[in-house]
Amino acid sequence: MEAVAKTKHVRMSPFKVRRVLNLVRGKSVQEALDMLHYTRKNAAEPIAKTIHSAFANIGLKEEGERIEMKDVFIKTAFADGGPTLKRFRPMSMGRAGKIRKRTSHITIIVEHTA
């Protein structure tokens, strides 16, 4: 049984989010949340929230069953680029420099192995 959770428009670059996602891909939910708790990256918080949401979604799909976090594994985890906020900053000699504030869409797919 699979469940999906998505978090959209996270105000963080997908490059930074992917670095943390590579740590938790393929791990059990319990192990991934423990690892994210001690990771000193800002991307760890929205990823942990998404994993919690995916675990709750799989609990809704399998009604009446007690599911342990150690029996649920992260099957797929990826971050896509979202819309980019475009800003300008004054530069030397009257020019304007582009600033791109990137956003990400985080997708976590968990699978119950029983």
MOUR-V894661 format. One record per residue. N is the residue number from 1. RES is the residue in one letter. SS is DSSP state (H for helix, E for strand, C for the rest). Layout:
n & res & ss
N & RES & SS
N & RES & SS
//
This chain:
n & res & ss
1 & M & C
2 & E & E
3 & A & E
4 & V & E
5 & A & E
6 & K & E
7 & T & E
8 & K & E
9 & H & E
10 & V & E
11 & R & C
12 & M & C
13 & S & C
14 & P & H
15 & F & H
16 & K & H
17 & V & H
18 & R & H
19 & R & H
20 & V & H
21 & L & H
22 & N & H
23 & L & H
24 & V & H
25 & R & C
26 & G & C
27 & K & C
28 & S & E
29 & V & H
30 & Q & H
31 & E & H
32 & A & H
33 & L & H
34 & D & H
35 & M & H
36 & L & H
37 & H & H
38 & Y & C
39 & T & C
40 & R & C
41 & K & C
42 & N & C
43 & A & H
44 & A & H
45 & E & H
46 & P & H
47 & I & H
48 & A & H
49 & K & H
50 & T & H
51 & I & H
52 & H & H
53 & S & H
54 & A & H
55 & F & H
56 & A & H
57 & N & H
58 & I & H
59 & G & H
60 & L & H
61 & K & H
62 & E & C
63 & E & C
64 & G & C
65 & E & C
66 & R & C
67 & I & C
68 & E & C
69 & M & H
70 & K & H
71 & D & H
72 & V & E
73 & F & E
74 & I & E
75 & K & E
76 & T & E
77 & A & E
78 & F & E
79 & A & E
80 & D & E
81 & G & E
82 & G & C
83 & P & C
84 & T & C
85 & L & E
86 & K & E
87 & R & E
88 & F & E
89 & R & E
90 & P & E
91 & M & C
92 & S & H
93 & M & H
94 & G & H
95 & R & C
96 & A & E
97 & G & E
98 & K & E
99 & I & E
100 & R & E
101 & K & E
102 & R & C
103 & T & C
104 & S & E
105 & H & E
106 & I & E
107 & T & E
108 & I & E
109 & I & E
110 & V & E
111 & E & E
112 & H & E
113 & T & C
114 & A & C
//
